[in-house]
Amino acid sequence: MRPLVFEKDPSFWYETLRVLGHIAYGGADFGEVAVTVERVAEGDRDGWHDAWRATADRVAAEARRSHAAGHRVSAHDAFLRASTYHRSAGFFLHGDTAGPHGDSAGPRADAAHDEAVACFRAAAELSDLDIRPVEIPYGSTTLPGYLYRAGDGPGPVVVMHNGFDGSAEEMHFFAAEAMVRRGYHVLTFDGPGQPGPMRREGLVFRPDWENVVGPVLDFLLDRPAGEAIADPGRVALLGASMGGLLAPRAAAFEPRIAALIAFDGVYDMGWKVTAVFDGDREAARAALALPEADDAMAALMAADPVTRWVVVHGMRVMGASTPRGYAAALLDYHLRDGVAERITCPTLVCSAAGDFAFAGQPEALYEHLTCDKTFAEFTAEEGADAHCQSGAQRLAMARIGDWLDTTFGSMR
């Protein structure tokens, strides 16, 4: 897809497309997006924040006026859009002033996140859907999330989470509303490394994601009889972006998952690192143990602002103190060594033909699966070739929803 704006800045264009994609489920409006990005110069991250923050504040103020006047639908719609705009305002600030313990991304980024959550929760209270904020027990703390009820009584459930830089609130636009409208209960959550736990307690990503999903399934399935919502035999797990690796990892070790959606599929987060060493993982680890590796990483970051953002954000959410520490951490996030082959539930692997982040990764995951598997490729001709099919949410959810209907239908 040819960029409509920011032709020389692929990260700014993708984040614009990401917001435009959320129009499909009420998370943005085209005119608001267009006038916002017109005010931003390519590469100006402060300008990006200021423009999106101004739009978010204006739309949120309109939501509050509508609410005060008793116009619930208008208030709901505006709060949803404001949530997206606040999230976008903070996006490129995630790593600008990260502290040594990963407990802050700077006051502007933290404020943007807090406002995005507050606006989303205000919209949830006004929604015609049954959306309830939840706190999921996790060790000595909790994970924030949302429980969507599609109706009364137990039924099929889709548990879902985001990836490297997205939130549980954003999953409403990526997949949650789409699945509820199809009759599925939905449970979304932020795990370690994701915005809620990261900002609140500095919890960083962990590669053994089954130890995150396990407590989430306990919360979902171990409920009093009168509060049960899940059909234990029809619980699906959907992971978006980096979640396309984390969710398969969990499914490999968690037998309670009856269906898996990798949106999009990822086999090895460290593939770009090992490619420098002809695929030799141990050689990569040895090289990254040397301090001079930070000089090489610094040169890459200086030459490419996208790489800089990824590395700085990645250091924070992975708990790494140096760029080479982040690169080394990526080597632990993979489905190699027979992990993918352990997955036994039916699995849908989504792939975007023009994915800038994980080109070839869905194919690698699909190749290693030995379970009942389906490959869904989305193309440029369909307007769906971007990472996680941003800009084509309705099409993506139709194919994912149809696959899940068929898969769970055969289990009744």
Salt bridges, closest charged atoms under 4 A:
GLU7 OE2 - ARG2 NH1 3.48
GLU15 OE2 - ARG18 NH1 3.28
GLU32 OE1 - ARG81 NE 2.84
ASP46 OD1 - ARG108 NH2 2.91
ASP50 OD1 - HIS49 ND1 2.90
ASP57 OD1 - ARG53 NE 3.05
ASP57 OD1 - HIS86 NE2 3.75
ASP77 OD1 - HIS76 ND1 2.91
ASP110 OD1 - ARG199 NE 2.73
ASP128 OD2 - ARG181 NH1 3.45
ASP130 OD1 - ARG132 NE 2.85
GLU135 OE1 - ARG200 NH1 3.40
ASP165 OD1 - ARG18 NH2 2.98
GLU170 OE2 - ARG18 NE 2.78
GLU170 OE2 - HIS22 NE2 2.89
GLU170 OE2 - ARG87 NE 3.82
GLU177 OE1 - HIS172 NE2 3.03
GLU177 OE2 - ARG181 NH2 3.14
GLU201 OE1 - ARG200 NE 3.39
ASP208 OD1 - ARG206 NE 2.70
GLU210 OE1 - ARG249 NE 2.82
ASP218 OD1 - ARG256 NH1 2.74
ASP231 OD2 - ARG234 NE 2.76
GLU254 OE2 - ARG256 NE 2.86
ASP268 OD1 - ARG281 NH2 2.64
ASP268 OD2 - ARG336 NH1 3.53
GLU282 OE2 - ARG285 NE 3.92
ASP294 OD2 - ARG324 NE 3.02
ASP332 OD1 - ARG285 NH2 2.90
GLU341 OE2 - HIS368 ND1 3.03
ASP355 OD2 - HIS387 ND1 2.95
GLU382 OE2 - ARG399 NH2 2.59
